[in-house]
Amino acid sequence: MNILRSQAFSVLRRPLCRRLATTRPFVPPVQAQLVFHDTLFAPGAKELDDNTVDALEAETNEREFEDDDFDANNFQDKAHPDSPNFYTGRSSYYDNIVELQNAISRTRGTLQRLHLLPLPEFAWKCLKPMPTVWKTPEEMTTDFETAMTISRYRKVTALLNELNEYLRIATTAGYADVADRIGSIISIFESGKKEAFLARGVRKPVQLDQYGRSYTFGKRKTSAARVWMIPVKPLSHESGSDVNVEEAFGLSDKPRRPPVNVTVSTILINNLPIAEYFPQPVDRERIVRPLKIAGVLGKYNVFTIVRGGGTTGQSGAVAHGIAKGIFAHEPETGAILKRAKLLRRDPRMVERKKTGLAKARKRYTWVKR
């Protein structure tokens, strides 16, 4: 039964034109296909040999291709896509990732041939810092022509950070050609607001005016103070008034000491002396603390205008402005002032009162009856 079925299927699979055909007169090429089908099952059809059938099929296929304006060469040789990542749906993104990986691989190989990799731990700490700011995900979406999700953005920035580390090595080692090639790649992905972003945390230097005065601004809580500082001029002594004859001729047994110039400085707050404006010693001590730490007590005259807040906030604002003024006059004192945390604004503020409470955290007394 299976053999018969297979034979029947083999017969059915053979095209009908192999079994039935007839001789037909010459017709124009345009009507050849129609006439061929009309005469295929005409009465008196007889069998044709295989060569004739193959020739008829080839002629029919040729006419079909000519009628449909189909180019057989284009059908056989399809155009290859420009990128191997064409079928991923994000070819531009993956092409850029591959290019970054190739750049990292080539740079790593170059640094290894120059014996700059791997670096010991102490050498990494000696590298020249080169901070950078990358483009935002929205800007990279336009460059990569792909929606830049968080995972994709992290992958790109990780590759760029690795390339930036190689740039630090090449720059510190003095290989300008290698650093230029790496910098040309990194500059494509750097943000246009890099300089403004990096300068955001840098303190602007205070400029002294023509009289040698410094003008600074201090803040604490809700208080703000404007501070002017000017060096104190030493007292001029009359000639010959402090001359000792015995010391001049070397007749004294005591060792000669250099004279100490005692200066008088003034601290005015809102046109009032400090002791009159701040009667509490703790507030006055807070204002004088930067001068004591820097070792310049009595060296400057201080004039201050302070507004807002209470005594604690105003004294803190004045101390902040004085510390910044000392740093403007004597930059070498910056290290000790920074260590004492006097150059930074105290960020602590008064906690707000809550609904249902007496103060920020104090509750009302609970009475049972």
RONU-544715 format. One record per residue (C-alpha): residue number from 1; residue in three letters; z, x, y. Coordinates in nm, 4 decimals. Each point is the difference from the previous one (the first is absolute). Example, Ala and Ser with C-alpha at 12.3 -4.5 7.8 and 13.67 -1.06 7.14 Angstrom:
# RONU-544715
+-----+-----+----------+----------+----------+
!   k !   r !       zz !       xx !       yy !
+-----+-----+----------+----------+----------+
!   1 ! ALA !   0.7800 !   1.2300 !  -0.4500 !
!   2 ! SER !  -0.0660 !   0.1370 !   0.3440 !
+-----+-----+----------+----------+----------+
END
This chain:
# RONU-544715
+-----+-----+----------+----------+----------+
!   k !   r !       zz !       xx !       yy !
+-----+-----+----------+----------+----------+
!   1 ! MET !   0.0000 !   0.0000 !   0.0000 !
!   2 ! ASN !   0.0876 !   0.2833 !   0.2358 !
!   3 ! ILE !  -0.3275 !   0.1752 !  -0.0764 !
!   4 ! LEU !  -0.1983 !  -0.3117 !   0.0813 !
!   5 ! ARG !   0.1909 !  -0.0511 !   0.3178 !
!   6 ! SER !  -0.0686 !   0.3571 !   0.1064 !
!   7 ! GLN !  -0.3704 !  -0.0400 !  -0.0774 !
!   8 ! ALA !  -0.0161 !  -0.3257 !   0.1942 !
!   9 ! PHE !   0.1743 !   0.1646 !   0.2957 !
!  10 ! SER !  -0.2390 !   0.2950 !  -0.0155 !
!  11 ! VAL !  -0.2941 !  -0.2350 !   0.0121 !
!  12 ! LEU !   0.1472 !  -0.1974 !   0.2870 !
!  13 ! ARG !   0.0705 !   0.3157 !   0.1950 !
!  14 ! ARG !  -0.3692 !   0.0975 !  -0.0076 !
!  15 ! PRO !  -0.1884 !  -0.1299 !   0.3058 !
!  16 ! LEU !  -0.2317 !  -0.2880 !  -0.0514 !
!  17 ! CYS !  -0.2919 !   0.1900 !   0.1464 !
!  18 ! ARG !   0.0053 !   0.2259 !  -0.3043 !
!  19 ! ARG !  -0.0785 !  -0.2969 !  -0.2289 !
!  20 ! LEU !  -0.2187 !  -0.2242 !   0.2106 !
!  21 ! ALA !  -0.2766 !   0.1003 !   0.2348 !
!  22 ! THR !  -0.3552 !  -0.0996 !   0.0728 !
!  23 ! THR !  -0.3010 !   0.1430 !   0.1614 !
!  24 ! ARG !  -0.0293 !  -0.1063 !   0.3622 !
!  25 ! PRO !  -0.2661 !   0.0473 !   0.2657 !
!  26 ! PHE !   0.0404 !   0.2315 !   0.2986 !
!  27 ! VAL !   0.2143 !  -0.1410 !   0.2791 !
!  28 ! PRO !   0.1035 !   0.1464 !   0.3336 !
!  29 ! PRO !   0.3234 !   0.2065 !  -0.0028 !
!  30 ! VAL !   0.1900 !  -0.2568 !   0.2046 !
!  31 ! GLN !  -0.0473 !  -0.2695 !  -0.2658 !
!  32 ! ALA !   0.0333 !   0.2314 !  -0.2974 !
!  33 ! GLN !   0.3643 !  -0.0801 !  -0.0736 !
!  34 ! LEU !  -0.0514 !  -0.3757 !   0.0172 !
!  35 ! VAL !  -0.3093 !   0.0050 !  -0.2185 !
!  36 ! PHE !   0.1713 !   0.2263 !  -0.2499 !
!  37 ! HIS !   0.2796 !  -0.2508 !  -0.0497 !
!  38 ! ASP !  -0.2412 !  -0.2936 !  -0.0089 !
!  39 ! THR !  -0.2176 !   0.1517 !  -0.2624 !
!  40 ! LEU !   0.2845 !   0.1406 !  -0.2059 !
!  41 ! PHE !   0.0559 !  -0.3242 !  -0.1867 !
!  42 ! ALA !  -0.3557 !  -0.1310 !   0.0239 !
!  43 ! PRO !  -0.1563 !  -0.1548 !  -0.3136 !
!  44 ! GLY !  -0.1711 !   0.2463 !  -0.2222 !
!  45 ! ALA !   0.2220 !   0.2915 !   0.0987 !
!  46 ! LYS !  -0.0037 !   0.2921 !  -0.2364 !
!  47 ! GLU !   0.2136 !   0.3049 !  -0.0586 !
!  48 ! LEU !  -0.0566 !   0.3192 !   0.1987 !
!  49 ! ASP !   0.0818 !   0.3511 !  -0.1019 !
!  50 ! ASP !   0.3005 !   0.1832 !   0.1447 !
!  51 ! ASN !  -0.2028 !   0.2227 !   0.2339 !
!  52 ! THR !  -0.1664 !  -0.2999 !   0.1667 !
!  53 ! VAL !   0.3341 !  -0.1757 !   0.0409 !
!  54 ! ASP !   0.1602 !   0.3089 !   0.1555 !
!  55 ! ALA !  -0.2903 !   0.0355 !   0.2419 !
!  56 ! LEU !   0.0310 !  -0.3659 !   0.1024 !
!  57 ! GLU !   0.3737 !   0.0362 !   0.0565 !
!  58 ! ALA !  -0.0463 !   0.3122 !   0.2116 !
!  59 ! GLU !  -0.2665 !  -0.1723 !   0.2095 !
!  60 ! THR !   0.2225 !  -0.3007 !   0.0503 !
!  61 ! ASN !   0.2962 !   0.2149 !   0.1074 !
!  62 ! GLU !  -0.2190 !   0.1945 !   0.2435 !
!  63 ! ARG !  -0.1176 !  -0.3197 !   0.1645 !
!  64 ! GLU !   0.3533 !  -0.1336 !   0.0247 !
!  65 ! PHE !   0.1145 !   0.3182 !   0.1779 !
!  66 ! GLU !  -0.3008 !  -0.0149 !   0.2333 !
!  67 ! ASP !   0.0605 !  -0.3666 !   0.0845 !
!  68 ! ASP !   0.3698 !   0.0563 !   0.0779 !
!  69 ! ASP !  -0.0725 !   0.3149 !   0.2075 !
!  70 ! PHE !   0.2365 !   0.1929 !  -0.2243 !
!  71 ! ASP !  -0.0015 !   0.3785 !   0.0098 !
!  72 ! ALA !   0.0537 !   0.1390 !  -0.3493 !
!  73 ! ASN !   0.0802 !   0.3502 !   0.1281 !
!  74 ! ASN !   0.2928 !  -0.1245 !   0.2128 !
!  75 ! PHE !   0.1217 !  -0.1998 !  -0.2950 !
!  76 ! GLN !   0.0169 !   0.3073 !  -0.2198 !
!  77 ! ASP !   0.1339 !   0.2510 !   0.2599 !
!  78 ! LYS !   0.2969 !  -0.1606 !   0.1776 !
!  79 ! ALA !   0.1363 !   0.1701 !   0.3131 !
!  80 ! HIS !   0.3264 !   0.1830 !  -0.0639 !
!  81 ! PRO !   0.2939 !  -0.0739 !   0.2367 !
!  82 ! ASP !   0.0826 !   0.2592 !   0.2612 !
!  83 ! SER !   0.3646 !   0.0305 !  -0.1043 !
!  84 ! PRO !   0.1480 !   0.0243 !  -0.3503 !
!  85 ! ASN !   0.2729 !  -0.2388 !   0.1248 !
!  86 ! PHE !  -0.2556 !  -0.2691 !   0.0854 !
!  87 ! TYR !   0.1224 !  -0.2406 !  -0.2660 !
!  88 ! THR !   0.3702 !   0.0267 !   0.0959 !
!  89 ! GLY !  -0.0424 !  -0.2311 !   0.2981 !
!  90 ! ARG !   0.1657 !   0.2588 !   0.2317 !
!  91 ! SER !  -0.2462 !   0.2852 !  -0.0170 !
!  92 ! SER !   0.0679 !   0.1272 !   0.3539 !
!  93 ! TYR !   0.3743 !   0.0251 !  -0.0616 !
!  94 ! TYR !  -0.0309 !   0.1852 !  -0.3297 !
!  95 ! ASP !  -0.2715 !   0.2301 !   0.1364 !
!  96 ! ASN !   0.2345 !   0.1099 !   0.2790 !
!  97 ! ILE !   0.2842 !   0.0478 !  -0.2495 !
!  98 ! VAL !  -0.2230 !   0.2210 !  -0.2146 !
!  99 ! GLU !  -0.1068 !   0.2017 !   0.3043 !
! 100 ! LEU !   0.3635 !   0.0571 !   0.1016 !
! 101 ! GLN !   0.0921 !   0.1057 !  -0.3525 !
! 102 ! ASN !  -0.2923 !   0.2426 !  -0.0119 !
! 103 ! ALA !   0.1012 !   0.1444 !   0.3377 !
! 104 ! ILE !   0.3576 !   0.0476 !  -0.1223 !
! 105 ! SER !  -0.1210 !   0.1662 !  -0.3197 !
! 106 ! ARG !  -0.2297 !   0.2403 !   0.1871 !
! 107 ! THR !   0.2679 !   0.0841 !   0.2560 !
! 108 ! ARG !   0.2590 !   0.0619 !  -0.2689 !
! 109 ! GLY !  -0.2369 !   0.2332 !  -0.1810 !
! 110 ! THR !  -0.0740 !   0.1899 !   0.3227 !
! 111 ! LEU !   0.3694 !   0.0454 !   0.0783 !
! 112 ! GLN !   0.0694 !   0.1137 !  -0.3546 !
! 113 ! ARG !  -0.2732 !   0.2631 !   0.0244 !
! 114 ! LEU !   0.1576 !   0.1169 !   0.3263 !
! 115 ! HIS !   0.3389 !   0.0215 !  -0.1781 !
! 116 ! LEU !   0.1531 !  -0.2600 !   0.2305 !
! 117 ! LEU !   0.0892 !  -0.2421 !  -0.2791 !
! 118 ! PRO !   0.2463 !  -0.0591 !  -0.1491 !
! 119 ! LEU !   0.2456 !   0.0701 !   0.2832 !
! 120 ! PRO !   0.3708 !   0.0721 !  -0.0523 !
! 121 ! GLU !   0.2566 !  -0.2305 !   0.1543 !
! 122 ! PHE !   0.0917 !   0.2304 !   0.2885 !
! 123 ! ALA !  -0.3687 !   0.0294 !   0.0966 !
! 124 ! TRP !  -0.0362 !  -0.3786 !   0.0239 !
! 125 ! LYS !   0.2859 !  -0.0057 !   0.2537 !
! 126 ! CYS !  -0.1757 !   0.2620 !   0.2138 !
! 127 ! LEU !  -0.3248 !  -0.1939 !   0.0337 !
! 128 ! LYS !  -0.1079 !  -0.1166 !   0.3429 !
! 129 ! PRO !   0.0833 !  -0.3721 !   0.0424 !
! 130 ! MET !  -0.3110 !  -0.2102 !   0.0543 !
! 131 ! PRO !   0.0960 !  -0.3678 !   0.0252 !
! 132 ! THR !  -0.2792 !  -0.2517 !  -0.0059 !
! 133 ! VAL !  -0.0491 !  -0.3741 !   0.0365 !
! 134 ! TRP !  -0.2461 !  -0.1779 !  -0.2284 !
! 135 ! LYS !  -0.2025 !  -0.3064 !   0.0852 !
! 136 ! THR !   0.1478 !  -0.3419 !  -0.0602 !
! 137 ! PRO !  -0.1052 !  -0.2055 !  -0.3049 !
! 138 ! GLU !  -0.2080 !  -0.2225 !   0.2296 !
! 139 ! GLU !  -0.1945 !   0.2987 !   0.1329 !
! 140 ! MET !  -0.0506 !   0.1427 !  -0.3480 !
! 141 ! THR !  -0.1280 !  -0.3390 !  -0.1162 !
! 142 ! THR !  -0.2944 !   0.0442 !   0.2358 !
! 143 ! ASP !  -0.0612 !   0.3594 !  -0.1097 !
! 144 ! PHE !   0.0241 !  -0.0668 !  -0.3736 !
! 145 ! GLU !  -0.1750 !  -0.3405 !   0.0191 !
! 146 ! THR !   0.2721 !  -0.1333 !  -0.2307 !
! 147 ! ALA !   0.3167 !  -0.1988 !   0.0566 !
! 148 ! MET !   0.2658 !   0.2739 !   0.0214 !
! 149 ! THR !   0.3002 !  -0.1283 !  -0.1921 !
! 150 ! ILE !   0.3350 !   0.1787 !  -0.0027 !
! 151 ! SER !  -0.0669 !   0.1754 !  -0.3325 !
! 152 ! ARG !  -0.3449 !   0.1203 !   0.1099 !
! 153 ! TYR !   0.1336 !   0.1161 !   0.3369 !
! 154 ! ARG !   0.2785 !   0.1961 !  -0.1721 !
! 155 ! LYS !  -0.2498 !   0.1646 !  -0.2304 !
! 156 ! VAL !  -0.2201 !   0.1093 !   0.2902 !
! 157 ! THR !   0.2912 !   0.1291 !   0.2106 !
! 158 ! ALA !   0.1413 !   0.1921 !  -0.2988 !
! 159 ! LEU !  -0.3294 !   0.1870 !  -0.0362 !
! 160 ! LEU !  -0.0158 !   0.0632 !   0.3751 !
! 161 ! ASN !   0.3584 !   0.1319 !   0.0069 !
! 162 ! GLU !  -0.0827 !   0.2443 !  -0.2789 !
! 163 ! LEU !  -0.3049 !   0.1167 !   0.1932 !
! 164 ! ASN !   0.2148 !   0.0385 !   0.3125 !
! 165 ! GLU !   0.2413 !   0.2276 !  -0.1910 !
! 166 ! TYR !  -0.2932 !   0.2247 !  -0.0915 !
! 167 ! LEU !  -0.0977 !   0.0016 !   0.3678 !
! 168 ! ARG !   0.3489 !   0.1251 !   0.0910 !
! 169 ! ILE !  -0.0319 !   0.2830 !  -0.2538 !
! 170 ! ALA !  -0.3443 !   0.1072 !   0.1215 !
! 171 ! THR !   0.1052 !  -0.0146 !   0.3666 !
! 172 ! THR !   0.3187 !   0.1990 !  -0.0541 !
! 173 ! ALA !  -0.1839 !   0.2609 !  -0.2104 !
! 174 ! GLY !  -0.2654 !   0.0449 !   0.2700 !
! 175 ! TYR !  -0.3101 !  -0.1175 !  -0.1912 !
! 176 ! ALA !  -0.1730 !  -0.1815 !   0.2861 !
! 177 ! ASP !  -0.3194 !  -0.0861 !  -0.1919 !
! 178 ! VAL !   0.1919 !  -0.1749 !  -0.2783 !
! 179 ! ALA !   0.2206 !  -0.1789 !   0.2530 !
! 180 ! ASP !  -0.3042 !  -0.1215 !   0.1951 !
! 181 ! ARG !  -0.1620 !  -0.1487 !  -0.3094 !
! 182 ! ILE !   0.3207 !  -0.1799 !  -0.0958 !
! 183 ! GLY !   0.0554 !  -0.1163 !   0.3573 !
! 184 ! SER !  -0.3475 !  -0.1510 !   0.0185 !
! 185 ! ILE !   0.0868 !  -0.2264 !  -0.2947 !
! 186 ! ILE !   0.3468 !  -0.0916 !   0.1253 !
! 187 ! SER !  -0.1246 !  -0.0855 !   0.3490 !
! 188 ! ILE !  -0.2079 !  -0.2859 !  -0.1450 !
! 189 ! PHE !   0.3120 !  -0.1859 !  -0.1115 !
! 190 ! GLU !   0.2325 !   0.0876 !   0.2914 !
! 191 ! SER !   0.0984 !  -0.2713 !   0.2451 !
! 192 ! GLY !  -0.1296 !   0.0110 !   0.3547 !
! 193 ! LYS !   0.3569 !  -0.0581 !   0.1264 !
! 194 ! LYS !   0.1371 !   0.3114 !  -0.1681 !
! 195 ! GLU !   0.1001 !   0.1866 !   0.3161 !
! 196 ! ALA !   0.1719 !  -0.3027 !   0.1526 !
! 197 ! PHE !   0.1851 !  -0.0726 !  -0.3247 !
! 198 ! LEU !   0.1239 !   0.3585 !  -0.0430 !
! 199 ! ALA !   0.1060 !   0.0242 !   0.3647 !
! 200 ! ARG !   0.2040 !  -0.3170 !  -0.0262 !
! 201 ! GLY !   0.3214 !   0.1753 !  -0.1086 !
! 202 ! VAL !  -0.0374 !   0.3095 !   0.2174 !
! 203 ! ARG !   0.2263 !   0.0137 !   0.3044 !
! 204 ! LYS !  -0.1837 !   0.0696 !   0.3244 !
! 205 ! PRO !   0.1353 !   0.3053 !   0.1824 !
! 206 ! VAL !   0.1926 !  -0.0686 !   0.3186 !
! 207 ! GLN !  -0.1606 !   0.1575 !   0.3052 !
! 208 ! LEU !   0.2122 !   0.1477 !   0.2790 !
! 209 ! ASP !  -0.0935 !  -0.0896 !   0.3571 !
! 210 ! GLN !  -0.0451 !   0.2363 !   0.2933 !
! 211 ! TYR !   0.3754 !   0.0111 !   0.0608 !
! 212 ! GLY !   0.0809 !   0.0865 !  -0.3594 !
! 213 ! ARG !   0.1330 !  -0.3473 !  -0.0786 !
! 214 ! SER !  -0.0415 !  -0.1776 !  -0.3317 !
! 215 ! TYR !  -0.0342 !  -0.3750 !  -0.0317 !
! 216 ! THR !   0.0913 !  -0.1549 !  -0.3346 !
! 217 ! PHE !   0.0694 !  -0.3439 !  -0.1401 !
! 218 ! GLY !   0.2891 !  -0.0883 !  -0.2313 !
! 219 ! LYS !   0.0802 !  -0.3180 !  -0.1918 !
! 220 ! ARG !   0.2921 !  -0.1353 !  -0.2012 !
! 221 ! LYS !   0.0482 !  -0.3593 !  -0.1184 !
! 222 ! THR !  -0.1241 !  -0.2130 !   0.2937 !
! 223 ! SER !   0.0664 !   0.2685 !   0.2642 !
! 224 ! ALA !  -0.2610 !   0.2236 !   0.1624 !
! 225 ! ALA !   0.0611 !   0.3061 !   0.2151 !
! 226 ! ARG !  -0.2253 !   0.2104 !   0.2219 !
! 227 ! VAL !   0.1266 !   0.3555 !   0.0315 !
! 228 ! TRP !  -0.0928 !   0.2758 !   0.2464 !
! 229 ! MET !   0.1277 !   0.3535 !  -0.0643 !
! 230 ! ILE !  -0.0319 !   0.3039 !   0.2266 !
! 231 ! PRO !   0.1451 !   0.3495 !  -0.0504 !
! 232 ! VAL !   0.3005 !   0.0935 !   0.2117 !
! 233 ! LYS !  -0.0538 !   0.2807 !   0.2490 !
! 234 ! PRO !   0.2601 !   0.2781 !  -0.0349 !
! 235 ! LEU !   0.2459 !   0.0468 !   0.2862 !
! 236 ! SER !  -0.0968 !   0.2831 !   0.2356 !
! 237 ! HIS !   0.2827 !   0.2517 !   0.0733 !
! 238 ! GLU !   0.0245 !   0.1978 !   0.3211 !
! 239 ! SER !  -0.0872 !   0.3666 !  -0.0318 !
! 240 ! GLY !   0.3037 !   0.2236 !  -0.0458 !
! 241 ! SER !   0.2501 !  -0.2830 !  -0.0413 !
! 242 ! ASP !   0.0488 !   0.0516 !  -0.3748 !
! 243 ! VAL !  -0.0252 !   0.3802 !  -0.0079 !
! 244 ! ASN !   0.3022 !   0.1859 !  -0.1460 !
! 245 ! VAL !   0.0324 !   0.3564 !   0.1275 !
! 246 ! GLU !   0.1869 !   0.1299 !  -0.3052 !
! 247 ! GLU !  -0.2566 !  -0.1433 !  -0.2408 !
! 248 ! ALA !  -0.2870 !   0.1248 !   0.2167 !
! 249 ! PHE !   0.1287 !   0.3621 !  -0.0123 !
! 250 ! GLY !   0.1144 !  -0.0224 !  -0.3640 !
! 251 ! LEU !   0.3724 !   0.0346 !   0.0819 !
! 252 ! SER !   0.1074 !  -0.3103 !  -0.1897 !
! 253 ! ASP !   0.1053 !   0.0187 !  -0.3659 !
! 254 ! LYS !  -0.1077 !  -0.3577 !  -0.0716 !
! 255 ! PRO !  -0.3460 !  -0.0489 !  -0.1552 !
! 256 ! ARG !  -0.2540 !  -0.1367 !   0.2439 !
! 257 ! ARG !  -0.1163 !  -0.3541 !  -0.0816 !
! 258 ! PRO !  -0.3084 !  -0.1732 !   0.1341 !
! 259 ! PRO !   0.0763 !  -0.2663 !   0.2610 !
! 260 ! VAL !  -0.0117 !  -0.3637 !  -0.1111 !
! 261 ! ASN !  -0.1834 !  -0.2400 !   0.2285 !
! 262 ! VAL !   0.1857 !  -0.3307 !   0.0081 !
! 263 ! THR !  -0.2311 !  -0.2882 !   0.0902 !
! 264 ! VAL !   0.0809 !  -0.3531 !   0.0983 !
! 265 ! SER !  -0.2084 !  -0.2746 !  -0.1623 !
! 266 ! THR !  -0.0079 !  -0.3690 !   0.0713 !
! 267 ! ILE !  -0.0624 !  -0.2977 !  -0.2271 !
! 268 ! LEU !  -0.0754 !  -0.3140 !   0.1949 !
! 269 ! ILE !  -0.0567 !  -0.3340 !  -0.1714 !
! 270 ! ASN !  -0.1359 !  -0.2805 !   0.2171 !
! 271 ! ASN !   0.0995 !   0.2082 !   0.3048 !
! 272 ! LEU !   0.3625 !   0.0222 !  -0.1215 !
! 273 ! PRO !   0.1878 !   0.2933 !  -0.1548 !
! 274 ! ILE !   0.0317 !  -0.0085 !  -0.3759 !
! 275 ! ALA !   0.3791 !  -0.0390 !   0.0084 !
! 276 ! GLU !  -0.0273 !  -0.2983 !   0.2313 !
! 277 ! TYR !  -0.2811 !  -0.1776 !  -0.1852 !
! 278 ! PHE !   0.1442 !   0.0585 !  -0.3504 !
! 279 ! PRO !   0.3782 !  -0.0205 !   0.0170 !
! 280 ! GLN !   0.0388 !   0.0320 !  -0.3783 !
! 281 ! PRO !   0.0102 !   0.3620 !  -0.1262 !
! 282 ! VAL !  -0.1986 !  -0.0802 !  -0.3147 !
! 283 ! ASP !  -0.3013 !  -0.1040 !   0.2078 !
! 284 ! ARG !   0.0181 !   0.3133 !   0.2153 !
! 285 ! GLU !   0.0330 !   0.2162 !  -0.3109 !
! 286 ! ARG !  -0.3087 !  -0.1598 !  -0.1473 !
! 287 ! ILE !  -0.2033 !   0.0878 !   0.3109 !
! 288 ! VAL !   0.1208 !   0.3613 !   0.0210 !
! 289 ! ARG !  -0.0459 !   0.0661 !  -0.3755 !
! 290 ! PRO !  -0.3699 !   0.1116 !   0.0198 !
! 291 ! LEU !   0.0859 !   0.2469 !   0.2776 !
! 292 ! LYS !   0.2855 !   0.1472 !  -0.2056 !
! 293 ! ILE !  -0.2039 !   0.0304 !  -0.3198 !
! 294 ! ALA !  -0.2886 !   0.1738 !   0.1794 !
! 295 ! GLY !   0.2438 !   0.2256 !   0.1893 !
! 296 ! VAL !  -0.1322 !  -0.0952 !   0.3445 !
! 297 ! LEU !   0.3043 !  -0.1804 !   0.1388 !
! 298 ! GLY !   0.0032 !   0.0429 !   0.3776 !
! 299 ! LYS !  -0.3544 !   0.1370 !   0.0112 !
! 300 ! TYR !  -0.1826 !  -0.3167 !   0.1129 !
! 301 ! ASN !   0.0454 !  -0.2776 !   0.2484 !
! 302 ! VAL !  -0.0552 !  -0.3402 !  -0.1599 !
! 303 ! PHE !  -0.0999 !  -0.3172 !   0.1842 !
! 304 ! THR !  -0.0291 !  -0.3193 !  -0.2012 !
! 305 ! ILE !  -0.0983 !  -0.3628 !   0.0519 !
! 306 ! VAL !   0.1132 !  -0.2196 !  -0.2901 !
! 307 ! ARG !  -0.0538 !  -0.3703 !  -0.0555 !
! 308 ! GLY !   0.0913 !  -0.2582 !  -0.2627 !
! 309 ! GLY !   0.2602 !  -0.0172 !  -0.2742 !
! 310 ! GLY !   0.3651 !   0.0987 !   0.0121 !
! 311 ! THR !   0.1873 !   0.3233 !   0.0457 !
! 312 ! THR !  -0.0635 !   0.1221 !  -0.3544 !
! 313 ! GLY !  -0.3728 !  -0.0666 !   0.0152 !
! 314 ! GLN !  -0.0358 !   0.1467 !   0.3498 !
! 315 ! SER !   0.1881 !   0.3198 !  -0.0860 !
! 316 ! GLY !  -0.2118 !   0.0429 !  -0.3123 !
! 317 ! ALA !  -0.3215 !  -0.0517 !   0.1986 !
! 318 ! VAL !   0.1062 !   0.2599 !   0.2579 !
! 319 ! ALA !   0.0873 !   0.2493 !  -0.2763 !
! 320 ! HIS !  -0.3417 !  -0.0549 !  -0.1606 !
! 321 ! GLY !  -0.1786 !   0.0663 !   0.3287 !
! 322 ! ILE !   0.2098 !   0.3105 !   0.0721 !
! 323 ! ALA !  -0.0778 !   0.1457 !  -0.3439 !
! 324 ! LYS !  -0.3732 !  -0.0462 !   0.0575 !
! 325 ! GLY !   0.0302 !   0.1604 !   0.3424 !
! 326 ! ILE !   0.1815 !   0.3039 !  -0.1431 !
! 327 ! PHE !  -0.2757 !   0.0413 !  -0.2573 !
! 328 ! ALA !  -0.2592 !  -0.0116 !   0.2814 !
! 329 ! HIS !   0.1733 !   0.2771 !   0.1960 !
! 330 ! GLU !   0.1000 !   0.2153 !  -0.2976 !
! 331 ! PRO !  -0.2195 !  -0.0603 !  -0.3090 !
! 332 ! GLU !   0.1989 !   0.2539 !  -0.2061 !
! 333 ! THR !   0.2882 !  -0.2495 !  -0.0128 !
! 334 ! GLY !  -0.2167 !  -0.2532 !  -0.1820 !
! 335 ! ALA !   0.1155 !   0.1069 !  -0.3479 !
! 336 ! ILE !   0.3694 !  -0.0550 !   0.0659 !
! 337 ! LEU !  -0.0626 !  -0.3253 !   0.1883 !
! 338 ! LYS !  -0.2112 !  -0.1326 !  -0.2864 !
! 339 ! ARG !   0.2690 !   0.0967 !  -0.2488 !
! 340 ! ALA !   0.2529 !  -0.1963 !   0.2056 !
! 341 ! LYS !  -0.2441 !  -0.2977 !   0.0051 !
! 342 ! LEU !   0.0041 !  -0.0179 !   0.3794 !
! 343 ! LEU !  -0.3775 !   0.0062 !   0.0584 !
! 344 ! ARG !  -0.0656 !  -0.3168 !  -0.1974 !
! 345 ! ARG !   0.0790 !  -0.3502 !   0.1143 !
! 346 ! ASP !   0.2911 !  -0.1555 !  -0.1844 !
! 347 ! PRO !  -0.1638 !  -0.2950 !  -0.1801 !
! 348 ! ARG !   0.3219 !  -0.1917 !  -0.0586 !
! 349 ! MET !   0.0212 !  -0.3340 !   0.1782 !
! 350 ! VAL !   0.2604 !  -0.2732 !   0.0233 !
! 351 ! GLU !  -0.0276 !  -0.2388 !  -0.2914 !
! 352 ! ARG !  -0.0754 !  -0.3540 !   0.1054 !
! 353 ! LYS !   0.2479 !  -0.2840 !  -0.0312 !
! 354 ! LYS !  -0.0525 !  -0.2375 !  -0.2920 !
! 355 ! THR !   0.0218 !  -0.3766 !   0.0017 !
! 356 ! GLY !   0.3348 !  -0.1223 !  -0.1290 !
! 357 ! LEU !   0.1731 !   0.3355 !   0.0527 !
! 358 ! ALA !   0.2214 !   0.1165 !   0.2844 !
! 359 ! LYS !  -0.2030 !   0.3220 !   0.0464 !
! 360 ! ALA !  -0.2606 !   0.1897 !  -0.1988 !
! 361 ! ARG !   0.2176 !   0.0050 !  -0.3128 !
! 362 ! LYS !   0.3412 !  -0.1350 !   0.1019 !
! 363 ! ARG !   0.0824 !  -0.3439 !  -0.1334 !
! 364 ! TYR !   0.2216 !  -0.2624 !   0.1494 !
! 365 ! THR !   0.3509 !  -0.0304 !  -0.1370 !
! 366 ! TRP !   0.0164 !  -0.2526 !  -0.2785 !
! 367 ! VAL !   0.2855 !  -0.2476 !   0.0302 !
! 368 ! LYS !   0.0846 !  -0.2277 !  -0.2864 !
! 369 ! ARG !   0.1760 !  -0.2649 !   0.2108 !
+-----+-----+----------+----------+----------+
END
